[in-house]
Amino acid sequence: MTLGILSVLVFIVTASGWAFYTYVNENTDRVNLSLGSDRPEQTEGATNYLIVGTDSRANSGGAYGDVEGQRSDTTILVHFSEDETVTMLSFPRDTYVQIPKYTDSAGKVHAAHKNKFNSAISDGGPSLLVRTVESLTNLRIDHYVSMDLEGFKAITDAIGGVDVCVLPSTFKEYVSENGRTSRNTNDPMSGFVGGPGTVHVNGEQALAFVRQRHGLPGGDLDRIHRQQQFMGAVFHKVIGGGVLKSPSKLEGLISTATGALTLDDSTEIMDLRKLASRLTGIASGGIAMQTLPTHAPGPTEGGNERGEILIGGQRVSVQLYNPADLEKIIAPLGGSTGVATTGTGSAAMTVQVFNGTKIAGLAAGAVDELTAKGYQATNAGNTTDSSNYVTSRVRYGAGMQDAATALQALVPGARLESDASITGLQLILGTSFDGLTDAPVTAPSAAAQSTVAHAGSAAATGPGTQAPADAGGSAGAAAPAPEAAAPTAPNCTY
């Protein structure tokens, strides 16, 4: 798991001496990416790491250096810019993307096609995963680092576990695979049990905590928020919890970590030391942590009521993304999707506000807040159905996605829903609504696409992707934070 990789990199920062580097080099698995010459140009002064958590160990001798069928459970692009800033971009594993042309281990050539993001490493190994990320972002990947889940558990145990914080939630999800109901505090699928409140997790429970997807209000996005919280907890434990001052703990950790890592041939231990030294900012919230915004496909996008589309004749649950959203994230990093981001005009500032709850006056208060931020907001009264919404919704018609994303950034935990039957924007308030964020509004197109859950906020989770909606709606897109707000490593999540 990626989080385990990041935790061990802290120790590489503190270790020194050629004996250490020799030991690590001799005990770390390597993979030859063989990416060819048709790649993005390298940006002067910038460095990009692709950090991957996988669900099986790499082994030597395979066509790709990895076991066929391996999946990228977590994938994070870490960008070091010339001005020393660090940005971490997470790719939800079910994102529906273009997979480049590749040749499999049997020599069969596969044409470029669309599939889930995590199918890249399963079908073509780390090389295809790297090429997929490069084709999506036009950013050159300089270093590849991966860790398997078993190594993640061992590393967490080696530092004595960490404390995590779980927010209370009324959301529950029936999981057909096992015929049971999952909650964020009790998930039979992953095995996580704990909270709400502070929970100490060891290897097994730590793995369950970061892998859980069912029973979370925001599905895969909440899972990413958990992983971001966990990274901060690990760095805090290592740096301030006495691990570095304990020779026995440090020795055990280094031994465990090196046996769990896989690096590409061009990545040296000093590259990991550089990565680790820069990532210590996670513990203090000094690193921009973003997630590609996604949403379940609606009827106009070929999706059914479960957010599934046809892939190879089979109905598959996927998440869609808007290239313009990705462009807003990677353009400042020197990347590009080739899609321009544009404003949407004055119509973007007009919104109908509905009260989707039994709470009197909720819509009126939201109208006042939106008006103060420059919106032309009108009180549309109560929703016509009898549902008592928990999660707020931002619904938008054709051509209004940028405006909807900007509005969503002001409503903590809101979900995006595309609806071709409406014109403009609609905001349906749920019982979780407790006012707009304090971020100023300059223009709808200026909304940043961060989906970080902020520390201590019970409403700071990303919206649903893959989890079924609560009463009255369907799962939606990722909740971006305003560009003016500096993303932080969350210390309490769903």
C-alpha positions in Angstrom: 0.0 0.0 0.0 1.3 3.5 -0.9 0.9 4.7 2.7 3.4 2.1 3.9 5.9 3.3 1.3 5.6 6.8 2.4 6.0 5.8 6.1 9.3 4.0 5.5 10.7 6.8 3.5 11.0 8.9 6.7 13.6 6.4 7.9 15.6 6.7 4.8 16.0 10.4 5.6 17.5 9.6 9.0 19.8 6.8 7.9 23.3 7.4 6.6 26.4 5.5 5.6 27.3 3.4 2.6 26.6 0.2 4.5 23.0 1.2 4.8 22.6 2.2 1.2 24.3 -1.1 0.1 22.0 -3.1 2.3 18.9 -1.4 0.9 20.1 -1.7 -2.7 20.7 -5.4 -2.3 17.4 -6.1 -0.7 15.0 -4.0 -2.8 13.2 -5.6 -5.8 13.7 -3.8 -9.2 11.6 -3.6 -12.3 12.6 -2.6 -15.8 9.9 -0.2 -17.1 11.1 -0.2 -20.8 9.0 2.9 -21.6 10.6 3.7 -25.0 11.2 7.2 -26.4 7.7 8.4 -27.1 7.2 10.1 -23.7 6.6 13.6 -22.4 9.5 15.9 -22.2 11.2 16.3 -18.9 10.4 19.7 -17.2 13.6 21.4 -16.0 13.8 21.7 -12.2 10.8 19.4 -11.7 10.7 15.7 -10.6 7.7 13.3 -10.7 7.4 10.1 -8.6 4.6 7.6 -9.1 3.9 5.8 -5.8 1.8 2.7 -6.1 0.2 0.4 -3.5 -0.5 -3.1 -5.0 -2.4 -6.1 -3.8 0.3 -8.7 -4.6 4.1 -8.8 -4.4 6.2 -8.2 -7.5 8.5 -11.1 -8.4 11.3 -11.4 -10.8 11.3 -13.1 -14.2 7.9 -12.0 -15.4 7.3 -10.1 -18.6 6.7 -7.0 -16.6 8.5 -7.8 -13.4 5.1 -8.3 -11.7 2.6 -11.0 -11.2 -0.1 -10.9 -13.9 -3.4 -9.9 -12.4 -1.8 -7.5 -9.9 -3.9 -4.4 -9.2 -2.9 -0.8 -8.3 -5.0 -0.4 -5.1 -3.6 3.2 -4.6 -1.8 5.4 -7.1 -0.4 8.8 -6.2 1.6 11.2 -8.5 4.0 13.2 -6.4 5.3 16.4 -8.1 8.3 18.3 -6.9 8.3 21.7 -8.6 11.3 24.0 -9.3 10.2 26.3 -6.5 10.3 23.4 -3.9 6.6 23.0 -3.6 5.1 19.5 -3.4 1.8 18.4 -4.9 0.3 14.9 -4.4 -2.4 13.8 -6.9 -4.4 10.6 -6.2 -6.1 8.8 -9.0 -9.3 6.9 -7.9 -8.8 3.3 -9.1 -12.2 3.0 -10.9 -11.7 6.1 -13.0 -12.6 5.3 -16.6 -9.5 6.3 -18.7 -7.8 5.7 -22.0 -5.3 2.8 -21.7 -2.4 3.1 -24.3 -1.6 0.4 -26.8 0.5 -2.4 -25.3 1.8 -5.9 -25.9 1.0 -8.5 -23.3 3.2 -11.3 -21.9 2.1 -13.7 -24.6 3.1 -11.2 -27.4 -0.4 -10.2 -28.3 -0.8 -6.5 -29.2 -3.7 -4.7 -27.6 -5.0 -1.5 -29.2 -5.6 1.6 -27.1 -8.9 1.3 -25.3 -10.9 2.7 -22.4 -11.1 0.8 -19.1 -10.7 1.3 -15.3 -7.5 3.0 -14.2 -6.4 0.0 -12.1 -6.6 -2.3 -15.1 -3.4 -0.9 -16.5 -1.0 -2.6 -14.1 -3.2 -5.7 -14.1 -3.0 -6.0 -17.9 0.5 -4.6 -18.7 2.4 -4.3 -15.5 4.1 -1.1 -14.1 5.2 0.0 -17.6 1.6 0.3 -18.8 0.5 2.0 -15.6 3.3 4.6 -16.0 2.4 5.2 -19.7 -1.2 5.5 -18.7 -0.4 8.3 -16.2 1.9 10.0 -18.6 -0.7 10.0 -21.4 -3.3 11.4 -19.0 -1.2 14.2 -17.7 1.6 14.8 -20.2 4.0 14.7 -17.2 7.1 12.6 -17.4 7.4 10.0 -14.6 11.0 10.0 -13.3 10.7 7.4 -10.5 8.5 4.4 -9.8 8.0 3.2 -6.2 5.6 0.4 -5.2 4.8 -1.6 -2.1 2.5 -4.6 -1.5 -0.2 -4.8 1.1 1.6 -7.4 3.3 4.6 -5.1 3.5 2.3 -2.3 4.6 1.0 -4.4 7.5 4.5 -5.3 8.6 5.7 -1.7 8.5 2.7 -0.5 10.6 3.4 -3.1 13.2 7.1 -2.2 13.2 6.3 1.3 14.4 3.8 0.1 17.0 0.7 1.1 15.1 -0.8 4.6 14.9 -3.9 6.5 16.2 -6.5 7.5 13.6 -9.7 9.4 14.0 -13.1 8.3 12.7 -16.0 10.8 12.3 -19.6 9.6 13.3 -21.8 8.9 10.4 -25.4 7.5 9.9 -24.6 6.3 6.4 -24.9 2.6 5.8 -24.6 0.4 2.7 -25.9 -3.0 1.9 -23.2 -5.1 0.1 -24.6 -7.8 -2.1 -21.3 -9.7 -2.2 -21.6 -10.8 1.4 -25.3 -10.0 2.1 -24.3 -7.7 5.0 -24.5 -4.0 5.8 -21.3 -1.9 6.0 -20.8 1.3 8.1 -17.8 3.5 8.4 -17.2 2.0 11.9 -18.0 -1.6 11.1 -17.2 -3.0 7.6 -17.4 -6.8 7.1 -15.8 -6.5 3.7 -12.5 -4.9 4.8 -12.7 -6.1 8.4 -12.4 -2.7 9.9 -14.1 -2.1 13.3 -13.6 1.0 15.4 -14.9 4.5 16.3 -16.3 6.9 16.1 -13.5 8.8 17.8 -9.8 8.0 18.1 -8.8 4.4 17.3 -5.4 2.8 17.6 -4.7 0.6 14.6 -2.0 -2.1 14.1 -1.0 -3.8 10.9 -4.3 -5.8 10.2 -6.6 -3.0 11.3 -4.5 -0.3 9.7 -4.8 -2.2 6.4 -8.5 -2.5 6.8 -8.8 1.2 7.7 -7.1 2.4 4.5 -8.7 -0.2 2.2 -12.4 0.2 3.3 -14.6 1.4 0.5 -18.1 0.2 1.5 -20.1 2.0 4.2 -18.3 5.3 3.7 -20.5 8.3 2.7 -18.1 9.3 0.0 -17.1 5.8 -1.1 -13.6 5.7 -2.8 -13.1 9.4 -2.2 -13.5 8.9 1.6 -11.1 6.0 1.3 -8.5 8.3 -0.2 -9.1 10.8 2.7 -8.5 8.0 5.1 -5.2 7.2 3.4 -4.2 10.9 3.6 -5.0 11.0 7.3 -3.0 7.8 7.8 0.1 9.2 6.1 0.1 12.2 8.4 -0.4 9.9 11.4 2.6 7.7 10.4 4.9 10.7 9.9 3.8 12.1 13.2 4.5 8.8 15.0 7.9 8.4 13.3 9.2 11.9 13.8 7.6 12.8 17.1 6.8 9.4 18.6 10.3 8.2 19.5 10.7 5.6 16.8 13.8 7.3 15.4 15.4 7.2 18.9 14.9 3.5 19.3 17.7 1.4 17.6 15.6 -1.8 17.8 12.5 -0.2 16.2 14.6 1.5 13.6 16.5 -1.6 12.6 13.3 -3.7 12.4 11.6 -1.0 10.3 14.4 -0.6 7.8 14.7 -4.4 7.4 10.9 -4.7 6.9 10.7 -1.8 4.5 13.4 -2.7 2.1 11.9 -6.2 1.7 8.6 -4.7 0.7 9.7 -2.1 -1.8 9.9 -2.4 -5.6 11.7 0.4 -7.5 12.4 0.9 -11.2 16.0 0.5 -12.4 16.7 4.2 -12.6 15.6 5.0 -9.0 18.4 5.1 -6.4 18.2 5.1 -2.7 19.3 8.8 -2.7 16.2 9.5 -4.8 14.1 7.9 -2.0 15.9 10.1 0.5 15.0 13.2 -1.4 11.4 12.0 -1.7 11.2 11.3 2.1 12.8 14.6 3.1 10.2 16.5 1.1 7.2 14.5 2.2 7.7 15.1 5.9 5.5 18.1 5.3 2.5 15.8 5.3 2.4 15.7 9.1 2.1 19.5 9.3 -0.3 19.8 6.3 2.3 21.6 4.3 1.7 19.6 1.1 -1.0 20.1 -1.5 -3.0 16.8 -1.5 -5.5 16.5 -4.3 -7.7 13.9 -5.8 -9.0 13.7 -9.4 -12.7 14.6 -9.2 -14.9 11.9 -10.5 -18.6 11.1 -10.7 -20.8 8.1 -11.4 -22.1 8.0 -15.0 -25.6 9.2 -15.4 -28.2 8.1 -18.0 -27.0 10.6 -20.5 -23.5 9.2 -20.1 -24.5 5.6 -20.7 -24.8 4.7 -17.0 -27.6 2.8 -15.3 -29.1 3.5 -11.8 -26.1 1.8 -10.2 -23.6 3.9 -12.1 -22.5 1.1 -14.4 -21.6 1.2 -18.0 -20.9 -1.6 -20.6 -17.3 -2.7 -21.0 -16.7 -5.7 -23.1 -20.4 -6.7 -22.9 -20.4 -6.6 -19.1 -21.9 -4.0 -16.8 -19.1 -2.5 -14.8 -19.2 0.2 -12.1 -16.8 3.0 -13.1 -16.2 6.7 -12.3 -16.0 9.4 -14.9 -13.9 12.5 -14.9 -13.9 15.8 -16.7 -10.6 16.5 -18.6 -11.1 20.1 -17.7 -11.0 19.2 -14.0 -7.7 17.3 -14.5 -6.3 20.2 -16.5 -6.9 22.6 -13.6 -4.8 20.4 -11.4 -1.9 19.5 -13.7 -1.5 22.7 -15.7 0.3 24.5 -12.8 2.6 21.5 -12.6 3.6 21.8 -16.2 1.2 19.1 -17.5 -1.7 19.2 -19.9 -4.7 17.3 -21.1 -5.1 19.4 -24.2 -8.5 20.6 -22.9 -9.0 24.3 -22.2 -10.7 25.5 -19.0 -13.1 28.3 -19.6 -15.6 30.4 -17.6 -19.3 29.9 -18.0 -20.6 33.4 -17.8 -23.1 35.1 -15.5 -25.6 32.3 -15.7 -23.1 30.3 -13.6 -24.0 32.6 -10.6 -27.7 31.8 -10.7 -28.9 28.9 -8.5 -32.3 27.6 -7.2 -32.1 26.4 -3.6 -34.3 23.6 -2.3 -34.8 22.4 1.2 -34.4 18.6 1.1 -34.9 18.2 4.9 -37.5 18.8 7.6 -35.4 21.6 9.0 -37.4 24.8 8.7 -35.6 27.8 7.2 -32.6 25.9 5.9 -33.0 27.0 2.3 -33.7 30.7 3.3 -30.4 30.8 5.3 -28.5 29.3 2.4 -30.0 31.8 0.0 -28.7 34.6 2.2 -25.2 33.2 2.3 -25.1 32.6 -1.4 -26.4 36.1 -2.1 -23.6 37.5 0.1 -21.1 35.7 -2.1 -22.5 37.2 -5.3 -24.9 34.5 -6.4 -28.3 35.2 -7.8 -29.9 32.7 -5.4 -33.7 32.0 -5.1 -35.6 30.0 -2.5 -37.4 27.2 -4.4 -39.0 25.8 -1.2 -39.1 22.1 -0.2 -38.3 19.3 -2.6 -41.4 17.7 -4.1 -40.5 14.2 -3.0 -40.9 13.0 0.6 -37.2 12.2 1.0 -35.2 13.6 3.9 -31.8 14.1 2.3 -28.6 13.7 4.3 -26.1 14.7 1.8 -26.5 18.0 -0.1 -26.7 17.9 -4.0 -25.6 20.3 -6.7 -27.5 19.4 -9.8 -26.7 21.0 -13.1 -27.9 21.0 -16.7 -26.0 20.9 -20.0 -22.9 23.1 -20.2 -22.9 23.9 -16.5 -20.4 21.5 -15.0 -17.7 24.2 -14.3 -20.3 26.3 -12.5 -21.6 23.3 -10.6 -18.1 22.4 -9.5 -17.5 26.0 -8.2 -20.8 25.9 -6.3 -20.0 22.4 -4.9 -16.7 23.8 -3.5 -18.8 26.1 -1.2 -21.0 23.3 0.2 -19.0 20.9 2.3 -19.7 17.2 1.4 -22.0 18.0 -1.5 -22.4 15.7 -4.5 -22.5 16.6 -8.1 -25.4 15.3 -10.2 -25.8 15.8 -14.0 -29.4 16.1 -15.0 -30.2 16.9 -18.6 -33.9 17.7 -17.7 -33.0 20.9 -15.8 -31.6 24.2 -16.9 -28.9 25.9 -14.9 -28.0 25.0 -11.3 -30.0 23.6 -8.4 -28.8 23.1 -4.8 -30.7 20.6 -2.7 -29.7 20.9 1.0 -29.4 17.8 3.2 -29.4 17.5 7.0 -25.6 17.6 7.0 -25.6 21.1 5.6 -24.2 23.6 8.2 -23.5 26.6 6.2 -21.2 27.5 3.3 -17.4 27.5 3.5 -15.7 30.9 4.1 -13.8 30.8 0.9 -14.3 33.9 -1.3 -15.9 33.5 -4.8 -14.1 35.2 -7.6 -15.4 33.2 -10.6 -16.8 29.7 -11.0 -14.0 28.6 -13.2 -11.5 29.4 -10.5 -12.5 26.6 -8.2 -9.7 24.3 -7.3 -10.2 20.6 -7.6 -8.8 19.5 -4.3 -10.9 16.8 -2.4 -9.1 17.0 0.8 -11.1 16.5 4.0 -10.0 19.3 6.4 -9.0 18.7 10.0 -11.8 18.4 12.5 -14.7 19.1 10.2 -17.5 16.6 10.4 -18.7 17.7 7.0 -15.3 17.6 5.3 -15.5 14.4 3.4 -15.6 14.0 -0.3 -18.9 13.0 -1.9 -20.0 9.6 -3.0 -18.3 7.6 -5.6 -19.5 4.0 -5.8 -21.4 4.1 -2.5 -25.2 4.2 -3.1 -26.9 7.5 -2.3 -28.9 8.3 0.7 -32.6 9.0 0.3 -33.6 10.7 -2.8 -30.5 10.7 -5.0 -27.6 8.9 -6.6 -23.8 8.9 -6.1 -22.0 11.9 -7.5 -18.7 13.6 -8.1 -15.7 14.6 -6.0 -16.0 17.7 -3.8 -13.3 20.2 -4.7 -12.0 22.7 -2.1 -11.7 26.4 -3.0 -8.4 27.4 -4.6 -7.8 29.9 -1.8 -7.7 27.2 0.8 -4.4 25.5 1.4 -5.1 21.7 1.5 -4.0 20.0 4.7 -3.5 16.4 5.7 -6.8 15.5 7.4 -6.7 14.4 11.1 -10.2 13.1 11.3 -12.2 11.5 8.4 -15.1 9.2 7.8 
